[in-house]
Amino acid sequence: MWGINFAPLVNRWGVLSATKGFGRRKTIIIFQSIGAFSYFICAFLKPNIFMAILIMITSSLYAIAAPAFNSIVGDITTDENRKQSFSLVYRGSNIWYAVGPVVMGSVLTKFGYTYRWTAVSILNIIGAVSMFLLFNKISDRRCVRNAG
């Protein structure tokens, strides 16, 4: 039910941010940081309905940033290697979809919920910070990478 009610808003915001208006870099940094903070909150909650709702909201925040990520891949690649670049991105995602539950399941059984959500939060903050540091300006068709 959540997806039916919230998906059109997520899709619309993500497409607008990826094409014009708010900006790709800002979209990724803001929504990934909010999502990381939400996952950090989950580290201190017991598994209950509020945690489930927070996880659903957080996954929607990451869905908002997804079109911006895809646009950036298109911006930083050339026409000759764009197909291979998208293939590599999707291959990495598929590998994580296959291996991620095993890794996080072992972290969960060994350390518990607190470390699992803290690790996810830290990894997402690292992603947001790297986006902030590596890319100075992302225009409509081209991305200028920080050389220094």
N, C-alpha and C positions, 0 to 999 in steps of 0.2 A: 504494500500500500504506500509505503514511503516513496518508493521510486516513481510510482504513477503520479503522485502529487508534486514531487519536488524536481523530477528530472527535467521538465521543460524549462524551469528557471535556471537550473544548473547549466543546461546546454546553451541557453540564450546568453547568459553572462559569459560563459567561456568563449563562445564564438565572438562576441563583441570585444572582449578583451584581447583576443588573439588577432583580430583584424584592425580595429581602430578604437580610439577612445582611451580607455584606461591604461593600456600598455601591457605588453607581454611580461616584461621584467618585473614590473610592480605587481602584476597579478600573481606571478609565481612566488615572489618573495612574501607578499602579504598572506596569501591563502595557505602557503606551505608553513609559514610561521604560526598562524592561528591553528592549523591542524596539529602541528607539533606541540603547541601548548595544550590543546585538547587531549592529546594522547598522554601528556605529562599528568594532567588531572586524573586520567584513568589509572595511573600508577597508584593513586592513593584511595581509590574506591574499591569496595567489595563488589564482586560480580552481581549486578542487579539490573533492573529495568532502566535506571538513569544512565548506567554505563552503556547499555545497548543503544539508547537514543543518542548519547554523545558520540559513539562510534559511527552511527549512521550519519550524523551531521558532519563529522570529520571526513568521512569518505566522500560526502558531497562537496566539501571544500577542496579536496584533491581532484575531484572530477571537474571542478571549475577551472583549475590550473592546467588540466590535460591538453586542451587545444593550444594554449600558449606554449607548452613544451613542444608540441608537434610543429608549430609555426617557427620556433627557434631552430629546430633541426633543419627545416627547409631554408631558413635564412643563412645559416652558417655553412651550408654545403654548396658545392657547385652543381651545375646541371648534370655533369658527367658522373658524379658520385652520389647524387641524391638518393637514388634507388637503393644502393648498397648501404647508405647511412640509415635510412629508415628500416631496412632489413635488419641491420645490426641492433638498432634500438628495440625493435619488436622481438628479436631473438633474446636479447638480455632480459626483457620483461617476461617472456615465456619461461626462461630458465628460472627466474626468481619465483614465478607463480608455481613452478614445480618443486623447487628446492626450499623456498621460503617457509612453507608450513612445517617442514621437517626441522629446519633450523630453529624457528621460533617455538616449535613444540618441545624441542630439547632444552631450550633456554627456559621455557615455562616449567617443565618438570624438574629441572635442576635448581632454578633460582626462584621461581614464582612470578606472580603477576606484576609485582612492583618493578622488577628488573626488566621484564619484557616490555612494558609500556615506556619505561625510562629509556631503554635502548632504541626503541622506535622513535621516540621524541628526539633524542640526540642525533640520530641519523638524519632525520628530516631537517633539523636545524643546520647540520653540516651542509645539506643540499641547498638550503636557502642562502647560507653565508657564501658558499662557493658560487652561486648564481650572482650574488651581489658583487663579489670580488673579481670574478673572471670576465664579466661582460659589462662594459661601461655604458654602452648605448645600443639599444636595439631599435632600429627604425623599421619602417614598413617592409622593406625588401632586403635589408642587409644588416648584419650584426658586426659590430666593431669589437674585436677582442682586445682585452687589456694585454699589452706587450710586456709590462713591467711587473 
